Structure formats: structure tokens, C-alpha cells
Amino acid sequence: MPGRLTRLTRRGEFLKVASRGRKAARPGLVLQAMPQPAGGLRLGFTATKKIGNAVARNRAKRRLREAARLMLGAAPPEGWDLVLVARDATGARDWQKLLGDLRGALRQAGVPEPGAPHVDPPA
């Protein structure tokens, strides 16, 4: 079973990924990805108040965490900081479609498939 992944926790880390990273938007989520050659995979999750009340935001973040755990937990790609941003549809989106959204966003942002060797992306 996939394990727990390292998390981004500080606001500055989120802002750095948002400003310098690549963005990939899908109906169920927005992915911000930044190569980080010094370390392993780190993940952050966020949901704005546009999503709804605290219950709706927490549900959306729980779904994003579980999707990331399933997709990236077994063999995470090394050297990336990823931020998953919830959208209005995240909480109610079909589970398979949400996983497909994450898979497509990872591919669009240039994050290697889980388990694949790390190759520095082109500048």
C-alpha cells in the first residue's frame, strides 16, 4: 500500500512553487510543479474560500491527498515540489475522473511517471 508523502507546510514554499513552477489546469484540480534537484518529492494541498465552507474545502483537500497518495505514494518521482489546488468540482467529481485529471496534469507539467528515473526537464 502506498505510504505517506513529504509535505510542503510553509507559505513561502507554496508561493515559490506558484511563482516559479509550471501550471497545469484540469476540471478537477490545478497542479503547480517545480523541479527540485536537491531532494525528493514534496506535496502541498490548498483550497480557497471560493470552494465553499470549511467542510467543502476539507473534503476537496482530502480527496486530493488520497489521489496523490494512490498515484505517487508507491514510487514517487524524485526531485519535485507539487502543489495541488482544489477547484469547485473537486469535491463532487467522479473519482476515476479526478484520478485522470491528476494523471493528465502531471504529464502536462512534465513530472515523470511514478517510478521512472528523474531526468532534468528542459529549461
Contact map, one row per residue, 1 for C-alpha under 8 A:
111000000000000000000000000000000000000000000000000000000000000000000000010000000000000000000000000000000000000000000000000
111100000000000000000000000000000000000000000000000000000000000000001101110000000000000000000000000000000000000000000000000
111110000000000000000000000000000000000000000000000000000000000000001000110000000000000000000000000000000000000000000000000
011111000000000000000000000000000000000000000000000000000000000000001000100000000000000000000000000000000000000000000000000
001111100000000000000000000000000000000011100000000000000000000000001000100000000000000000000000000000000000000000000000000
000111110000000000000000000000000000000011100000000000000000000000000000000000000000000000000000000000000000000000000000000
000011111000000000000000000000000000000001110000000000000000000000000000000000000000000000000000000000000000000000000000000
000001111100110000000000000000000000000001110000000000000000000000000000000000001000000000000000000000000000000000000000000
000000111110110000000000000000000000000000010000000000000000000000000000000000000000000000000000000000000000000000000000000
000000011111110000000000000000000000000000000000000000000000000000000000000000000000000000000000000000000000000000000000000
000000001111111000000000000000000000000000000000000000000000000000000000000000000000000000000000000000000000000000000000000
000000000111111100000000000000000000000000000000000000000000000000000000000000000000000000000000000000000000000000000000000
000000011111111110000000000000000000000000000000000000000000000000000000000000000000000000000000000000000000000000000000000
000000011111111111000000000000000000000000010000000000000000000000000000000000000010000000000000000000000000000000000000000
000000000011111111100000000000000000000000000000000000000000000000000000000000000000000000000000000000000000000000000000000
000000000001111111111000000000000000000000000000000000000000000000000000000000000000000000000000000000000000000000000000000
000000000000111111111000000000011100000000000000000000000000000000000000000000001110000000000000000000000000000000000000000
000000000000011111111110000000010000000000000000000000000000000000000000000000000000000000000000000000000000000000000000000
000000000000001111111000000000000000000000000000000000000000000000000000000000000000000000000000000000000000000000000000000
000000000000000111111100000000000100000000000000000000000000000000000000000000000000000000000000000000000000000000000000000
000000000000000111111110000000011110000000000000000000000000000000000000000000000000000000000000000000000000000000000000000
000000000000000001011111000000011100000000000000000000000000000000000000000000000000000000000000000000000000100000000000000
000000000000000001001111100001111000000000000000000000000000000000000000000000000000000000000000000000000000100000000000000
000000000000000000000111110001110000000000000000000000000000000000000000000000000000000000000000000000001101100000000000000
000000000000000000000011111011100000000000000000000000000000000000000000000000000000000000000000000000001000000000000000000
000000000000000000000001111111000000000000000000000000000000000000000000000000000000000000000000000011011000000000000000000
000000000000000000000000111110000000000000000000000000000000000000000000000000000000001011000000000010000000000000000000000
000000000000000000000000011111000000000000000000000000000000000000000000000000000000011111001000110010000000000000000000000
000000000000000000000000111111100000000000000000000000000000000000000000000000000001111011000000010011000000000000000000000
000000000000000000000011110111110000000000000000000000000000000000000000000000000001111000000000000000001000000000000000000
000000000000000000000011100011111000000000000000000000000000000000000000000000000111100000000000000001001100100000000000000
000000000000000011001111000001111100000000000000000000000000000000000000000000000111100000000000000000000000100000000000000
000000000000000010001110000000111110000000000000000000000000000000000000000000011110000000000000000000000000101000000000000
000000000000000010011100000000011111000000000000000000000000000000000000000000011100000000000000000000000000000000000000000
000000000000000000001000000000001111100000000000000000000000000000000000000000111000000000000000000000000000000000000001100
000000000000000000000000000000000111111100000000000000000000000000000000000000111000000000000000000000000000000000000000000
000000000000000000000000000000000011111100000000000000000000000000000000000001110000000000000000000000000000000000000001000
000000000000000000000000000000000001111100000000000000000000000000000000000000100000000000000000000000000000000000000000000
000000000000000000000000000000000001111110000000000000000000000000000000000001110000000000000000000000000000000000000000000
000000000000000000000000000000000001111111000000000000000000000000000000000011110000000000000000000000000000000000000000000
000011000000000000000000000000000000001111100000000000000000000000000000000111111100000000000000000000000000000000000000000
000011110000000000000000000000000000000111110000000000000000000000000000000000011100000000000000000000000000000000000000000
000011110000000000000000000000000000000011111000000000000000000000000000000000001111000000000000000000000000000000000000000
000000111000010000000000000000000000000001111100000000000000000000000000000000001111000000000000000000000000000000000000000
000000000000000000000000000000000000000000111110000000000000100110000000000000000011110000000000000000000000000000000000000
000000000000000000000000000000000000000000011111000000000000100000000000000000000011110000000000000000000000000000000000000
000000000000000000000000000000000000000000001111101000001101100000000000000000000000111000000000000000000000000000000000000
000000000000000000000000000000000000000000000111111100001000000000000000000000000000010000000000000000000000000000000000000
000000000000000000000000000000000000000000000011111111001000000000000000000000000000000000000000000000000000000000000000000
000000000000000000000000000000000000000000000001111100000000000000000000000000000000000100000000000000000000000000000000000
000000000000000000000000000000000000000000000011111110011000000000000000000000000000011100000000000000000000000000000000000
000000000000000000000000000000000000000000000001111111111000000000000000000000000000000000000000000000000000000000000000000
000000000000000000000000000000000000000000000000101111111000000000000000000000000000000000000000000000000000000000000000000
000000000000000000000000000000000000000000000000100111111100000000000000000000000000000000000000000000000000000000000000000
000000000000000000000000000000000000000000000000000111111110000000000000000000000000000000000000000000000000000000000000000
000000000000000000000000000000000000000000000000001111111111000000000000000000000000000000100000000000000000000000000000000
000000000000000000000000000000000000000000000011101111111111100000000000000000000000010000100000000000000000000000000000000
000000000000000000000000000000000000000000000010000001111111110000000000000000000000000000000000000000000000000000000000000
000000000000000000000000000000000000000000000000000000111111111000000000000000000000000000100000000000000000000000000000000
000000000000000000000000000000000000000000000010000000011111111100000000000000000000010001100000000000000000000000000000000
000000000000000000000000000000000000000000001110000000001111111110000000000000000000010000000000000000000000000000000000000
000000000000000000000000000000000000000000000000000000000111111111000000000000000000000000000000000000000000000000000000000
000000000000000000000000000000000000000000000000000000000011111111100000000000000000000001100000000000000000000000000000000
000000000000000000000000000000000000000000001000000000000001111111110000000000000001010001000000000000000000000000000000000
000000000000000000000000000000000000000000001000000000000000111111111000000000000000000000000000000000000000000000000000000
000000000000000000000000000000000000000000000000000000000000011111111100000000000000000000000000000000000000000000000000000
000000000000000000000000000000000000000000000000000000000000001111111110000000000000000000000000011001000000000000000000000
000000000000000000000000000000000000000000000000000000000000000111111111100000000000000000000000000001000000000000000000000
011110000000000000000000000000000000000000000000000000000000000011111111110000000000000000000000000000000000000000000000000
010000000000000000000000000000000000000000000000000000000000000001111111110000000000000000000000000000000000000000000000000
000000000000000000000000000000000000000000000000000000000000000000111111110000000000000000000000001000100000000001000000000
010000000000000000000000000000000000000000000000000000000000000000011111111110000000000000000000000000000000000001000000000
011110000000000000000000000000000000000000000000000000000000000000011111111100000000000000000000000000000000000000000000000
111000000000000000000000000000000000000000000000000000000000000000001111111100000000000000000000000000000000000001100000000
000000000000000000000000000000000000000000000000000000000000000000000001111110000000000000000000000000000000000001100000000
000000000000000000000000000000000000000010000000000000000000000000000001111111000000000000000000000000000000000001100000000
000000000000000000000000000000000000000110000000000000000000000000000001001111110000000000000000000000000000001111111100000
000000000000000000000000000000000000101110000000000000000000000000000000000111110000000000000000000000000000000000001100000
000000000000000000000000000000000011111110000000000000000000000000000000000011111000000000000000000000000000000000000100000
000000000000000000000000000000001111101111000000000000000000000000000000000011111100000000000000000000000000001000000000000
000000010000000010000000000000001111000011110000000000000000000000000000000000111110000000000000000000000000000000000000000
000000000000000010000000000000111100000011110000000000000000000000000000000000011111000000000000000000000000000000000000000
000000000000010010000000000000111000000000111100000000000000000000000000000000001111100000000000000000000000000000000000000
000000000000000000000000000011110000000000111100000000000000000100000000000000000111110000000000000000000000000000000000000
000000000000000000000000000011110000000000001110000000000000000000000000000000000011111000000000000000000000000000000000000
000000000000000000000000000111000000000000001111001000001001100100000000000000000001111111000000000000000000000000000000000
000000000000000000000000001111000000000000000010001000000000000000000000000000000000111111000000000000000000000000000000000
000000000000000000000000000100000000000000000000011000000000000000000000000000000000011111100000000000000000000000000000000
000000000000000000000000001110000000000000000000000000000000000000000000000000000000011111111000000000000000000000000000000
000000000000000000000000001110000000000000000000000000000001001100000000000000000000011111111000010000000000000000000000000
000000000000000000000000000000000000000000000000000000011011001000000000000000000000000111111000000000000000000000000000000
000000000000000000000000000000000000000000000000000000000000000000000000000000000000000011111100000000000000000000000000000
000000000000000000000000000100000000000000000000000000000000000000000000000000000000000011111110110000000000000000000000000
000000000000000000000000000000000000000000000000000000000000000000000000000000000000000000011111110000000000000000000000000
000000000000000000000000000000000000000000000000000000000000000000000000000000000000000000001111111000000000000000000000000
000000000000000000000000000000000000000000000000000000000000000000000000000000000000000000000111111100000000000000000000000
000000000000000000000000000100000000000000000000000000000000000000000000000000000000000000001111111110000000000000000000000
000000000000000000000000000110000000000000000000000000000000000000100000000000000000000001001111111111000000000000000000000
000000000000000000000000000000000000000000000000000000000000000000100010000000000000000000000011111111100000000000000000000
000000000000000000000000000000000000000000000000000000000000000000000000000000000000000000000001111111110000000000000000000
000000000000000000000000011110000000000000000000000000000000000000000000000000000000000000000000111111111000000000000000000
000000000000000000000000010010100000000000000000000000000000000000110000000000000000000000000000011111111100000000000000000
000000000000000000000000000000000000000000000000000000000000000000000010000000000000000000000000001111111110000000000000000
000000000000000000000000010000000000000000000000000000000000000000000000000000000000000000000000000111111111000000000000000
000000000000000000000001110001100000000000000000000000000000000000000000000000000000000000000000000011111111100000000000000
000000000000000000000001000000100000000000000000000000000000000000000000000000000000000000000000000001111111111110000000000
000000000000000000000000000000000000000000000000000000000000000000000000000000000000000000000000000000111111111110000000000
000000000000000000000001000000000000000000000000000000000000000000000000000000000000000000000000000000011111111000000000000
000000000000000000000111000000111000000000000000000000000000000000000000000000000000000000000000000000001111111000000000000
000000000000000000000000000000000000000000000000000000000000000000000000000000000000000000000000000000000111111100000000100
000000000000000000000000000000001000000000000000000000000000000000000000000010010000000000000000000000000111111110000000000
000000000000000000000000000000000000000000000000000000000000000000000000000010000000000000000000000000000110011111011110000
000000000000000000000000000000000000000000000000000000000000000000000000000010000000000000000000000000000110001111110000000
000000000000000000000000000000000000000000000000000000000000000000000011011110000000000000000000000000000000000111110000000
000000000000000000000000000000000000000000000000000000000000000000000000011110000000000000000000000000000000000011111000000
000000000000000000000000000000000000000000000000000000000000000000000000000010000000000000000000000000000000000111111100000
000000000000000000000000000000000000000000000000000000000000000000000000000011000000000000000000000000000000000100111110000
000000000000000000000000000000000000000000000000000000000000000000000000000011100000000000000000000000000000000100011111000
000000000000000000000000000000000000000000000000000000000000000000000000000000000000000000000000000000000000000100001111100
000000000000000000000000000000000010100000000000000000000000000000000000000000000000000000000000000000000000000000000111110
000000000000000000000000000000000010000000000000000000000000000000000000000000000000000000000000000000000000010000000011111
000000000000000000000000000000000000000000000000000000000000000000000000000000000000000000000000000000000000000000000001111
000000000000000000000000000000000000000000000000000000000000000000000000000000000000000000000000000000000000000000000000111
